[in-house]
Structures are given as structure tokens and as C-alpha cells.
């Protein structure tokens, strides 16, 4: 791995996100959030603190996840459509360096957008005296880990399908992984005992992105999540990212350009 090649590639992804006005859209959404918080504050926030926080984390989760899928799913397909992959690979970088740089750039662009939205939400709510508990720090950390995993899954899907299909499947996985998991569990319970292992295997292979979202706990003022749980989720995120990058490399290393 050529570390000197990864950062310039990642930086180009961030610059491209700015040029395509992805981050400008996030800034406009942040302004809308602040204006909405101002409207709530005008009518009074007493008794609405939990609702305001729940709405804030819901908006954060929705828009940041959508951006993570869209930014990641277009990286390699756009380079192929513009026929710029060959000039990039003509430089002293490997295909894995290219994949890693593109993925890191997508994650950093997503995290930047998430930070902008989080800052706008925090400013809007703090301006009207809505308190934040320490669990919000854990929410931000775990959500960033979840976004990194979503980026990895969407990135891998873009190498096996079209960009539109990758974005669609990425959205389904990001927002419906819990539902898919429950569906496989129920299907396994209703099948003969000899085939239950198959459904259990499929259920275990579906990434559980919902585990990284503790927005409901943060909005409800729950106590801090144990450090062991945060550590386990960090390991789980690393496993998802590693598996998806390996699939991406296995697909991309022999792909004709």
C-alpha cells in the first residue's frame, strides 16, 4: 500500500464533493434545521425538549446516511465513465491504493457533512436551552462508525452493479437491515429444522447498521453505553469495512478498464 497516494486521492474526493455542491446542500439543510429550531423556540420549548432532540437526531441520521450512500456509490463508476481510471493507474499506485483512497475520501466527505449537520442542529437547539447529555458524544461517535460501514457497503455494491442499483441497494441495506434480519429469523423459524442453519447464516451475513444508531437513547436522556459495547461495535465496524474492501478489491483487481 502506497500511503502517499491514498491521501491525495481522498482529498480529490472531498474537493469533488464541494464542486458538485454536495456539501452546499448540507449547509442549506443545516440552515433549515436552525430556522426550524428557531420556530420551535418562538412558540416555546417547554415540554418539547425530547421531541426536538429526537427530531434532530432523526434528521441527522436520515440525511447523513443518504449522502454516505450517494457519495460512495459513484466513486469508481464515474471514473470509469470519464475514462480517467487508466491515467490514474498509470501513476505509481496500485488498484488497491485507488480503492482505498476513494473509500477514505468518501468517508471523510460524509463525516464532514455529518459534522456540519450536527453543528447546525446543536446550535439551533442550544440557542433555546435544550440540554444535551453525555450520551450524545457516544451517539456522534457510533454514528460516524455506522456511516463508515455504510460507505463501505455502498462502495462494494457499486463494483458489482450499476450506480443506480448500488444506491438503491445501499439505501435498502442502510435503512432496512434490521427488517431483513428479522425476516430471515422468522423464515428460519417456520422452516424445517434441517434448513434453519441456512437462514441463520444469511441473517448473520447481513450488516446490522441499525446497531450504530443510538439516537433514540440520546434523545431520551439514557445513561452512557458501556465502554465494552462501544468497543465491540468498533470491532464490528472494522469487520464490515474490511470485508467490503476485500470484496471490492477481488472484483476490481481483474476488471477490464
SULDA-V447416 format. One record per run of one state. SS is the DSSP state (A for helix, B for strand, O for the rest). FROM is the first residue (numbers start at 0). TO is the last residue. If there is no record, write none. Layout:
ss	from	to
SS	FROM	TO
SS	FROM	TO
This chain:
ss	from	to
O	0	1
A	2	18
O	19	20
A	21	42
O	43	47
A	48	72
O	73	73
A	74	80
O	81	83
A	84	88
O	89	93
A	94	125
O	126	133
A	134	157
O	158	161
A	162	188
O	189	191
A	192	204
O	205	207
A	208	211
O	212	213
A	214	219
O	220	225
A	226	251
O	252	256
